[in-house]
């Protein structure tokens, strides 16, 4: 998009501050009620079905390993290492939605 913003407000020129407007607009158009946590559950379930490791899933959804996860603290994952699993999840979600990669681009 020309604004350079990934998440835009409904006016498409300013950044998204409140997601309520977007959620309501989508619900009105699709007649499907949903929450942001529904999206997180769908994302993480899809990742798990694709055999993405739990540590990688946590990184992708911006969860930190707790103090009880000693081993996870030793794993160093850079952004580039997250690119392939993220693309696999994206491709699967598009497939499930019936959207070809070409249309999504």
C-alpha positions as CSV (number, residue, x, y, z in Angstrom):
1,X,0.0,0.0,0.0
2,X,1.3,3.5,-0.8
3,X,1.0,4.7,2.8
4,X,3.7,2.1,3.8
5,X,1.5,1.0,6.8
6,X,0.9,-2.6,7.3
7,X,-2.1,-2.1,9.7
8,X,-4.1,0.9,8.6
9,X,-7.1,2.6,10.0
10,X,-10.3,2.6,8.0
11,X,-9.4,5.8,6.4
12,X,-6.3,4.0,5.0
13,X,-4.0,6.9,5.6
14,X,-3.3,6.7,9.4
15,X,-2.0,3.9,11.5
16,X,-4.4,1.6,13.3
17,X,-5.0,2.6,16.9
18,X,-8.2,0.8,17.8
19,X,-8.9,-2.6,16.3
20,X,-12.6,-2.4,17.3
21,X,-13.5,-0.4,14.1
22,X,-11.8,-3.0,11.9
23,X,-13.4,-6.0,13.8
24,X,-16.8,-4.4,13.5
25,X,-16.3,-3.6,9.8
26,X,-15.3,-7.2,9.0
27,X,-18.2,-8.6,11.1
28,X,-20.7,-6.4,9.3
29,X,-19.4,-7.5,5.9
30,X,-19.0,-11.2,6.6
31,X,-21.7,-11.7,9.2
32,X,-19.2,-13.7,11.3
33,X,-18.5,-12.7,14.9
34,X,-14.9,-13.2,15.9
35,X,-12.2,-11.8,18.3
36,X,-8.5,-11.1,18.0
37,X,-7.9,-14.2,20.2
38,X,-9.8,-16.3,17.7
39,X,-7.1,-15.2,15.2
40,X,-4.3,-16.1,17.6
41,X,-5.9,-19.5,18.2
42,X,-6.2,-20.1,14.4
43,X,-2.7,-19.0,13.8
44,X,-1.2,-21.2,16.6
45,X,-3.3,-24.2,15.7
46,X,-2.2,-24.0,12.1
47,X,1.4,-23.6,13.1
48,X,1.2,-26.7,15.4
49,X,-0.5,-28.7,12.6
50,X,2.4,-27.8,10.3
51,X,4.8,-29.2,13.0
52,X,6.3,-25.8,13.8
53,X,8.2,-26.1,17.1
54,X,6.7,-24.6,20.2
55,X,9.6,-22.2,20.8
56,X,9.2,-20.9,17.2
57,X,5.4,-20.5,17.7
58,X,6.0,-18.6,20.9
59,X,8.4,-16.3,19.1
60,X,5.9,-15.8,16.2
61,X,3.1,-14.8,18.5
62,X,5.5,-12.7,20.7
63,X,5.3,-14.8,23.8
64,X,8.3,-15.1,26.0
65,X,9.4,-18.3,27.6
66,X,8.7,-18.3,31.4
67,X,11.2,-18.8,34.1
68,X,10.3,-22.5,34.3
69,X,11.4,-22.9,30.6
70,X,15.1,-23.0,31.3
71,X,16.0,-24.7,28.0
72,X,14.1,-22.1,25.9
73,X,16.3,-19.4,27.3
74,X,19.3,-20.9,25.6
75,X,17.8,-20.8,22.1
76,X,18.8,-17.8,20.0
77,X,16.4,-17.2,17.1
78,X,16.9,-14.4,14.7
79,X,14.2,-12.8,12.6
80,X,15.5,-14.6,9.5
81,X,14.9,-18.0,11.1
82,X,11.3,-17.2,11.6
83,X,10.7,-16.3,7.9
84,X,10.2,-19.9,6.6
85,X,7.8,-21.1,9.3
86,X,5.8,-17.8,9.0
87,X,5.6,-18.3,5.2
88,X,4.4,-21.9,5.7
89,X,1.7,-20.7,8.1
90,X,0.7,-17.9,5.7
91,X,0.5,-20.3,2.8
92,X,-1.7,-22.8,4.7
93,X,-4.1,-20.1,6.0
94,X,-4.5,-18.7,2.4
95,X,-5.1,-22.3,1.1
96,X,-7.7,-22.8,3.8
97,X,-9.4,-19.5,2.9
98,X,-9.4,-20.5,-0.8
99,X,-7.0,-17.7,-1.8
100,X,-4.2,-18.4,-4.2
101,X,-0.7,-17.0,-3.5
102,X,-0.9,-15.0,-6.7
103,X,-4.1,-13.3,-5.6
104,X,-2.7,-12.5,-2.2
105,X,0.4,-10.8,-3.7
